[in-house]
Amino acid sequence: MGNKIDLRIVRTKKSIKRAFLDLLKEKNYNKITIQDIAQEAMINRNTFYLHYLDKDDLLDQLTSECLIKLKESMNANSNIDTIDALGYDDFYELIKKVFETIEKDIDFYKIILGDESIPYLSIKFTNVIKNHMSEGLDKSKQLKTGVRNIDNRKIYVEYMATGLIGVIRFWINNMHKYSIGEVSEIIINMYSKDILELLKNC
């Protein structure tokens, strides 16, 4: 009996999230009401409140779930988490996993990278990318540790993260033109030939 109840909850929450994402395609976040979400999900308002405090709580939980999956995709190979051990093929697989993860939650990423009414989501996404890059560089044995070198690396990380996010946003809007494999290869060719070598020598 317990498993059936759990499955019912999972299905209900999935229906609420799907309804919410569908509404976000049509409406500005600030204009969406709980009644809108309940009606789209074919549930009553009380059922919504059994699972979420309010609309913001729903958005926060959905964001956390998607960004956790993104972090996991970037940490898929725990043995290769620094620039020292990152070879061309490893880098390719890492970038490819990131794009595959984004593709699985494509509706969510279209929203966080496109809806200006909820800009903090884009900031959260950006910070996940930047923090992962910074952590990998901090563990590197090759990079110099002087204050100036560390400060310089902050600029490189900002540049790499902003560039990657720009490409992700471009790809989301042009998925029909570029496969994940193609866009991943373009990215690593840019990074591995220029920025990574620069980082190793800074």
Buried (B, 14 or more C-beta within 10 A) or exposed (E): EEEEEEEEEEEBBEBBBEBBBBBBEEBEBEEBEBEBBBBBBEBEEEBBEEBBEEBEEBBBBBBEEBBEEBBEBBBEEEEBBBBEBBEEEBBBBBBBBBBEBBEEBEEBBBBBBBBEEBEEBBEBBBEBBBBBBBEBBEEBEEBEEEEEEBEBBEEBBBEBBEBBBEBBBEBBEEBEEBEBEEBBBBBBEBBBEEBBEEBEEB
